[in-house]
Amino acid sequence: MDYLKYYAASVVLAIGFAGFMLGGDWVWLGASTFLLITALDLLLPRDYSQRQMNSAFWAAIPVWIGGLGPIAIYLAFAWRMSVEPLDAWQILGGTLSCTWHALMPGIAAQHELFHSRDMFTRTVGRYAQFTLFDGMRDLEHVIGHHLDVSTDKDISTAPRGMSIYAYTPQAVYRTIKTSVEAESELLVKKGYGRFNIRHRMWTILLIQILFQSLVYALAGWKAVACILIAMFAARCWTESFSYFQHYGQTRVPGTPIGRRHVWNHLGIATRVLGFELTNHADHHLFPYAPYYKLVPHRDNIEMPGIFVCFIASLIPPLWEQAIIKPALKRWDMEFATAAERKLAREQNLKAGWEDWFADEASWPKELATIGS
């Protein structure tokens, strides 16, 4: 039964594809599943069940569908634009549907693929990210984020007081810059120039040119423009994911990484549609473990579904007062070390937040998950 759950991602892709086959206002069908998934995470209880799955082959099939599915979605949109004169409302709906499917299940499945130890699978996962204007973020993700999580060096850890509007543009820029530089440094170590033809960005550019040429052949420049916009929007939305998974947590560089340094979002819908990407704490401890082996720990602080957090973050005072400040106050009290509390207090004061550390003497003396 657990194997079947992850085909929910394929069903969501099929809904979006069906919308483009039907045409007209039905092109909004894919985007509408965002609201359904968010509602399910909001209304249904959190999912703490451990998956009973042992076959890597059967577990991988929905991941591959999810990782490559956005390509079919983009082409379906281009085909629809070639056979029907869509109005502005419908073009917007089609573009948003493409954006949504590049994110969910696209990047979630691609993330699973590029974390694989198998070279072919890892390579496909890397380059499939062209569907969101990428192909190199795994570099920063693996050699940066997984080592620096919850420190001030980590691009994916937003400091307290930073809004999603301030975080996302700089995260996109810094991730691209860091990944390009990391690839260049690898080439230099091998004796090549920094931007030798072996640089991954040239392969990514070639893939993008070939794909957009196919889109142009199907439906012309308007389709190319819409799909490029969808890809860029998906890239920005992807980077914003990290905002909710690491916001405000602190760690002294060089100290061990624990489950406490990650926020889990164990919504019943996003766990399966995101291939456990929101079951994130165990992923940081065991980055090469397949998604179905990750354990959803009950002792972490409970957070709402990740898309519930996304909607709340669009209104920063709502995000801070209703969700993240209560969670961070508990994190500081029950999970942080003395050194982490010092860093957290500095961030609170810099952000202009209330100083809840004034009552630190009355806080619990035993840390909840220190060292785990």
C-alpha positions in Angstrom: 0.0 0.0 0.0 2.8 2.4 0.8 4.2 2.1 -2.7 0.9 3.2 -4.2 0.8 6.4 -2.0 3.7 7.9 -4.0 1.8 7.6 -7.3 -0.2 10.6 -6.0 2.5 12.7 -7.6 1.8 11.0 -10.9 -1.9 11.6 -10.5 -1.3 15.3 -9.9 0.8 15.4 -13.1 -2.0 13.6 -14.9 -4.5 16.2 -13.8 -2.4 19.0 -15.1 -1.8 17.1 -18.4 -5.6 16.5 -18.7 -6.2 20.2 -18.3 -4.0 21.0 -21.3 -5.7 18.3 -23.3 -9.1 19.7 -22.5 -8.1 23.3 -23.2 -9.9 26.5 -22.5 -10.2 27.4 -18.8 -9.3 23.8 -18.0 -5.7 24.8 -18.3 -6.1 26.0 -14.7 -6.7 22.4 -13.6 -3.1 21.7 -12.7 -2.6 24.9 -10.7 -5.8 24.2 -8.8 -4.3 21.1 -7.2 -2.1 23.5 -5.2 -5.2 24.6 -3.3 -6.3 21.0 -2.8 -3.0 19.9 -1.5 -2.7 22.8 0.9 -6.2 22.2 2.2 -5.5 18.5 2.8 -2.3 19.4 4.8 -4.3 22.0 6.8 -7.3 19.9 7.6 -5.9 16.4 8.0 -3.7 15.2 10.9 0.0 15.0 10.5 1.4 11.8 9.1 4.0 10.2 11.4 3.8 6.7 9.9 7.0 4.9 8.9 6.9 3.5 5.4 7.0 -0.3 4.9 8.9 -0.3 1.7 12.0 -2.4 0.8 12.1 -2.6 -3.1 14.3 0.2 -4.5 13.0 -0.6 -8.0 9.3 -0.2 -7.3 10.0 2.8 -5.0 11.9 4.5 -7.8 9.2 4.4 -10.5 7.0 7.3 -9.2 10.2 9.3 -8.6 11.3 9.0 -12.2 7.8 9.9 -13.4 7.7 12.9 -11.0 11.2 14.1 -12.1 10.6 13.9 -15.8 6.9 14.7 -15.8 7.3 18.5 -16.0 8.9 18.1 -19.4 5.6 16.6 -20.7 3.6 19.3 -18.9 5.6 22.1 -20.7 5.1 20.4 -24.1 1.4 19.9 -23.5 1.0 23.6 -22.8 2.9 24.5 -25.9 0.8 22.1 -27.9 -2.4 23.6 -26.5 -1.2 27.1 -27.5 -0.6 25.8 -31.0 -4.1 24.5 -31.5 -6.2 27.0 -29.6 -5.9 30.8 -29.2 -5.8 31.1 -25.5 -6.9 34.4 -23.9 -4.8 36.2 -21.2 -6.6 34.5 -18.3 -6.0 31.1 -19.9 -2.3 31.8 -20.6 -1.9 32.8 -17.0 -3.5 29.6 -15.9 -1.3 27.5 -18.2 1.8 29.3 -17.0 1.0 28.8 -13.4 0.1 25.2 -13.9 3.6 24.6 -15.5 5.2 26.5 -12.6 3.4 24.4 -10.0 4.2 21.1 -11.6 7.9 22.0 -12.1 7.9 22.5 -8.3 5.6 19.7 -7.2 6.4 17.0 -7.9 9.2 18.1 -10.2 12.0 19.4 -8.0 11.0 17.1 -5.1 11.6 14.1 -7.4 14.7 15.6 -9.0 16.1 16.2 -5.5 15.6 12.5 -4.7 17.4 11.6 -8.0 20.4 13.8 -7.6 21.0 12.5 -4.1 21.3 9.0 -5.5 24.7 7.1 -5.3 24.1 5.8 -8.9 25.9 8.0 -11.4 23.2 7.7 -14.1 20.4 8.5 -11.8 22.3 11.4 -10.3 23.1 12.8 -13.7 19.4 12.7 -14.8 18.4 14.3 -11.6 20.8 17.1 -12.1 20.0 17.9 -15.7 16.2 17.4 -15.3 16.3 20.6 -13.3 16.4 22.5 -16.5 12.7 22.6 -16.1 13.2 25.3 -13.4 16.1 27.1 -15.0 18.7 25.0 -13.2 21.0 22.1 -13.5 23.7 22.9 -10.9 21.9 23.6 -7.6 22.9 20.2 -6.4 26.4 21.5 -6.1 25.6 24.2 -3.6 23.0 21.9 -2.0 25.5 19.1 -1.3 28.8 20.9 -0.7 27.3 24.0 0.9 23.9 23.6 2.5 24.3 20.1 3.9 27.5 21.1 5.6 26.6 24.7 6.7 22.9 24.2 7.6 21.7 26.6 10.4 24.8 28.7 10.3 25.2 32.2 9.0 27.2 30.7 6.0 24.2 28.7 4.8 22.2 30.3 2.0 19.2 28.2 2.8 18.9 29.4 6.4 17.1 32.7 6.6 17.9 34.8 9.7 15.2 35.8 12.1 13.3 38.9 10.9 13.9 38.3 7.2 10.8 38.2 5.0 10.3 35.8 2.2 10.4 38.8 -0.2 13.9 39.6 1.0 15.1 36.0 1.2 14.0 34.6 -2.1 15.8 36.9 -4.6 19.1 36.7 -2.7 18.8 32.9 -2.3 18.3 32.5 -6.1 21.3 34.7 -6.9 23.7 33.2 -4.3 22.8 29.6 -5.1 23.5 30.2 -8.8 26.7 32.1 -8.1 28.0 29.5 -5.6 27.2 26.6 -7.9 28.9 28.1 -10.9 32.0 29.0 -8.9 32.1 25.5 -7.4 31.9 23.9 -10.8 34.7 26.2 -12.0 36.9 25.3 -9.0 36.4 21.6 -9.8 37.6 22.2 -13.4 40.6 24.1 -12.2 41.6 21.3 -9.9 41.5 18.9 -12.9 43.7 21.3 -14.9 41.1 23.0 -17.1 40.0 26.6 -17.4 37.3 27.9 -15.2 34.8 28.1 -18.0 36.1 25.2 -20.1 33.6 23.5 -22.4 33.3 20.8 -19.7 31.6 23.3 -17.4 28.2 22.0 -16.6 26.5 25.3 -17.5 27.3 24.8 -21.2 25.5 21.5 -21.2 22.5 23.1 -19.4 22.5 25.9 -21.9 22.5 23.4 -24.8 19.6 21.5 -23.2 17.7 24.7 -22.8 18.2 25.8 -26.3 17.2 22.5 -27.8 14.1 22.3 -25.6 13.0 25.9 -26.3 13.6 25.2 -30.0 11.1 22.4 -29.8 8.6 24.6 -28.0 9.1 27.3 -30.7 8.5 24.7 -33.4 5.3 23.7 -31.7 3.8 27.1 -30.9 6.1 30.0 -31.6 7.7 32.7 -29.5 4.7 33.3 -27.2 4.9 29.7 -26.0 8.7 30.1 -25.4 8.1 33.2 -23.4 5.4 31.6 -21.2 7.5 28.5 -20.5 10.6 30.5 -19.7 8.5 32.6 -17.3 7.1 29.4 -15.7 10.6 28.0 -15.3 12.0 31.1 -13.7 9.0 31.3 -11.3 9.5 27.6 -10.4 13.1 28.4 -9.6 12.2 31.2 -7.3 9.5 29.1 -5.6 11.9 26.2 -5.2 14.4 28.4 -3.4 11.7 29.7 -1.1 11.1 26.1 0.1 14.3 26.4 2.2 12.9 29.4 4.0 10.4 27.2 5.8 12.7 24.3 6.4 15.4 26.2 8.2 14.2 29.6 9.2 15.8 31.2 12.2 17.6 28.1 13.6 21.1 28.6 14.7 24.2 26.4 15.0 27.9 27.1 15.7 29.9 26.3 12.6 31.8 23.0 13.0 29.5 21.6 15.7 27.4 18.4 15.0 24.2 18.7 12.9 21.2 17.3 14.7 17.5 16.8 13.8 16.8 19.9 15.8 18.5 22.0 13.1 15.7 21.4 10.6 11.9 22.1 10.6 9.8 19.1 9.5 6.5 19.6 7.7 4.7 16.3 8.0 1.5 17.1 6.1 -0.2 13.9 4.8 -0.3 15.2 1.3 3.1 16.8 0.9 4.9 13.9 2.4 3.9 11.7 -0.5 3.8 14.3 -3.3 7.2 15.6 -2.2 8.8 12.2 -1.8 9.5 12.9 1.8 11.3 16.2 1.1 9.3 17.8 3.9 10.4 14.9 6.2 13.6 16.9 6.2 15.4 16.3 9.5 16.3 12.7 8.8 17.4 13.6 5.3 20.0 15.9 6.7 21.3 13.2 9.0 21.2 10.5 6.2 21.5 12.4 2.9 21.9 9.3 0.8 19.1 7.4 2.4 16.2 6.8 -0.1 13.0 8.7 0.7 11.1 5.7 1.9 13.7 5.0 4.6 13.4 8.4 6.3 11.9 8.4 9.8 9.2 11.0 10.7 10.3 11.8 14.3 7.6 12.8 16.7 9.9 14.7 19.1 10.6 17.5 16.7 8.5 20.7 17.0 5.3 20.3 14.9 5.0 22.7 12.0 2.0 23.3 9.7 2.2 21.9 6.1 4.8 23.7 4.0 2.3 25.3 1.7 0.3 26.5 4.6 3.5 28.2 5.8 4.1 29.6 2.3 0.7 31.3 2.2 1.2 32.7 5.7 4.7 34.0 4.8 3.1 36.2 2.1 1.8 38.2 5.0 5.0 38.5 7.2 3.3 39.6 10.4 1.0 36.5 10.2 4.0 34.2 9.5 5.9 35.6 12.5 3.1 35.9 15.1 1.1 32.8 14.2 3.8 30.3 13.2 7.4 31.0 13.5 7.9 33.0 16.7 6.1 30.4 18.9 8.1 27.7 17.2 11.4 29.5 17.6 10.7 30.4 21.2 10.1 26.8 22.0 13.2 25.8 20.0 15.4 28.2 21.9 14.0 27.0 25.3 14.0 23.3 24.7 16.4 22.4 21.9 19.2 25.0 21.6 22.6 24.8 23.3 23.9 27.7 25.3 26.0 28.8 22.3 23.0 28.5 19.9 20.9 30.5 22.3 23.5 33.3 22.2 23.3 33.4 18.4 19.5 33.3 18.5 19.3 36.2 21.0 21.6 38.3 18.8 19.3 37.6 15.8 16.2 38.4 17.9 17.6 41.8 18.9 18.8 42.6 15.4 15.3 41.8 14.0 13.7 44.0 16.7 11.8 41.1 18.2 10.9 40.8 21.8 13.7 39.5 24.1 12.2 36.2 25.4 15.7 35.3 26.7 15.1 37.7 29.6 13.3 34.7 31.3 16.0 32.2 30.4 16.7 31.4 34.1 13.3 29.7 34.3 13.7 27.6 31.1 14.0 23.8 31.1 17.5 22.7 32.1 17.5 19.5 30.0 17.8 19.9 26.2 15.2 17.9 24.2 17.3 16.5 21.4 20.8 17.8 21.9 23.2 15.5 20.0 20.5 13.8 18.0 
